[in-house]
């Protein structure tokens, strides 16, 4: 990407941001009784193909023309992404990471091609890392139990997403999740329709990528006297991947059933099940020497079993599900209830080598770093195998159960109208995490069926015993064997007040009580590794207040004040000695102001935000300072006080007359994310997105360019590790003929091969004048993550 291109995009982002600052900024609520009901109502109308209900009579603007916009009733900065954008502009193999790129202040990069790996550069929002903002599906928050981070290919492919709302703020008291202070990305399932329909889709593309999707909706039908609807969705995705020998196979089955039990009463039963197999090393990322020798797409190989990069040694099996039963009813006299009982699970079984890192000297020898094992074979004495490749098993399995109850009562005192909302969120989890060491060279010398260390110790490796980071357990040598869980509840209440026309004020209160426990025969980071059986409880009162005022029927301003919390996660137990004191919770205070405006041909929204954080948590690989734990794990580090602030804006202009069907879109953000006077690492200084969309008759076309600004890869902000801005441009077009649609997509159209992220392993920079100078860093062990090359996908869809 040229410097002129980057400079022009940066200027456009800055202009939008300055427009935001010049707007009149005041007040807003938008959480109604069900899962932020104002947002849900807008999104659900969009996913059903309807006109956005908040665009009042008097404006002719069609919300379908805007790929991303905000509701006039919003209480906080917001971006709503509709189903038509997902279908018309996102890669068929995409995940929510692909969809979210359009939102201001949002980043994320798929390293193996669009939606083709669970190992991408995860989303950040306003510089906050994944885990510092919530992710929910149909109002159910989900994430890992060892820390609320996410895996984009493990749950919901794009075909299962009806719409997305990105709320860049903590919401109101009824907004639930373990880390909502940074915002909430709400995914919504496909709306059930009254008419029957079917969709079949086949996609083929670069790197041997193929996708099949089938979707069927019954429409209304009678079941035991109740009007009912059913949707079934199936998707199968396969690819060899952009990165060498990083193949992936994923299947998803989704079922949604809804029935009207009585007038005003609806029950919804939903289930989504995902299976994923990936040829992937747990510590993936190429070194400078590997890049210069093998190319930017280097990951694994199949020719040299003496190296940890040998593909048969590395693979990941995952199974996930999310299921719920929802009951919504009208009790009369202004009372309504909404109850969702849910469960979700994640099972990850990984076989991985300890390291894929190579210096130039390692490549010449045909080995990787840290080779050498110490194996006991039917003998009390261990044998040293200095050239063998060490490997490990990793299991992360959990099941979560929960229930969300919401009740609401409308009231009208004449001079004051509004709604009282109250409810409680309860949740419980059980988790098992384990990691054992074995000799990959000897194990995989057996047949594939014979080498399965998950069924019992095979060639157990005692190399970590001397360093006291592993211990004998179950006939093998384990770095940790951990059982943990939580029980938590959060009652909440909020009061929506309309003191006079066009003004809504919503104060709220939430109480958090979160009990964590661990039952670990072996707890990692203990020195020496040993048992840990303990628990702690975090409690917190969280106040909220927000307001929304409509200056005109199509122009609103809003403001928000809220406190937030991130409850210490499983890392609180992972200390050198058995934990008797635990880290303080991360707490935040959020202030936000914004405006939303609709005209006949354009929409515009903008905001200013400030987030003050105490006990700021950032995430990094566990083997880095100051933790120096196991590789292949993610740990939180407390950086003290942090401040996140910035300006965001987005807008769409829809042409009419001879150009009807054409619209242009632009958004931008200026973001500051600092702790201790330094930029938070991997927090972009700005973002922008711009696009052209055309939809008329049988033709559809979109061209979108997302730009991510400069960022530091290290916490000390050295110039050496400062990354430049980079962009990704996608183009997608289709034409319809009767019930058929023929489409083509070009992703990373300009073939940008910029450096998206760096994993720092060197204690101090080794070689080169800057991190991109890979030709002079042959002895460095830093790991590089580049954008994938240009790719193409061809699609045929049939609708019935």
C-alpha angles and dihedrals in degrees: 000000000000123000088237090055092050092045092050092050092047090052092050090051091050092050092053091048092051089051087055092055093051095056125100105261126201144122147345152168125185110157107105124177100292121055093315089324099200089056092042092050092051094045094045091050089051095049090051090054095251130136115269106266095215093062099093129213110279097054119084095196113132110217089210086072091063116070090197130015143139134253119252088229096052120132096201140020107301144174121197116199116194132212094252090061091051092051098040103038111022126080112263089237092049128128130201087282089063093047096048095058089089093064122096116257091010123124137175136141131208105218098191097045131290108328092339103122143034088219103077131125098279125236120275124192119204087341092305111128127235106284093041092080129044131254120199138174117210087343096310114121113220137178144122116311093222088060126340097261124131145225112219099203095041099074129015124020117202092262089067094052117090095180142332132226117197108200106190096203143052094273120213131308091283093058105104135199140098095265110019094141090091093048139272129262104206116199116195128201122235115285116247113239133212092232125065118247141164134202129194121186136181124186131184128179153137123341093022092296118168134172134184122189129180124183129179130182119188097201117211116343135162117252116179089330095311124113105239143176132200135193126189122188128182128181132180120187128183132175143159087215134222092268114074113271093350096132122169135195120188134174128186130189118188128180127180124183127181131181135180105231094184138336105307094007124104132174122198125193117191136177133173123181125187133189122191134182119183134179093221138140114229093227096041123172132104124244124227091259091052092048095051092045103040107016139254093292094058117130114128138004138201103209106070120051090180090076130071088232090073103126099218089061093059128062141131129212118193134178124184139170139180121194134171146171115211127190121190123181147167113227093186130242090069096304120130133170134199121187127178123186112190148167134191135180141193127195118184121180112180131182110194143160118243094243143008093184120124134178120204088264091053091051091052090053093043094237139110130229119283097021115164134086138202109214133184112211114186089313137091087234123082123227122215117229101185096184100042122110115247116222139177142203118231125193125185112173130161143160123203127195124190149155132209119197122186129179129182137188124193116214137188121190093169095243092046131034132176148108134277113214128186138161148136135244117208126182140171131185142186122198139182122196125175140164127189131180125232142161105265094189094059096037096052091045081077120071117285090252092052097050105074112129090180089074092054141320114306120182091343112210118221096186093118096051093086091054091047091235093116136037138193111272133158093352093307139070116266131191089198140352107188137175116186143153148157143231116203140163133188120190114193140182133187134177121212109204130189104190090171139353117303095008122104123179121185121186117180144175133206131185119208123203114171123173117194124188137179130200103184124165084191121020120195121238091030111126105244099019107252146140126310124188112170145109143203137197127219121200130180141167112223121194124196135185130172140159141198127200126186109217087184132359088266100035127067137170126201145184135196139195119183143153122221142188141204109202113220108263134212091298087074088076095046101091135134091255131027105292115252096157124042136207119270116254118261107249131189142191116207129199120180138169128183152148138222124201134181126190131173093272107018146035128207135181132174140172147183120217139188125185121183114197132195118196091013112206122210125179129233142152109293093231092066128088133312093024104037092190133139121326117237092044132100120226135185121235124198110228096177119231120013137177126207117187139152153124126266135184140168136179145170130206118200117200124218136195114039089353095053110143093037121107135168125212132198134173136166145173138200107206134187118191113173141160124181089359091301130106114258106249118258090016110130118225092220143353136200138182128191132176151165121224130188127182121166131141110319095347131090128174136168134178117186129179119191119192124194116198132225119301141173120243093201133057093233093058098231115179088232092067098039111120123210128234118278137184141209121205122194128187126192131176137173142177128203130218116184105305094345129090123194117198143175130193130194113196123198085011095185091049092236109186099185126153107262100181144350129215106212115217101152114095086219129007111283118205132338132059094261137003094267090058091094094156090069098041100076093138097046122111095198112126124229132212117195133182113266118250126261114296137185134211129191120203138189119192127187121194125194 
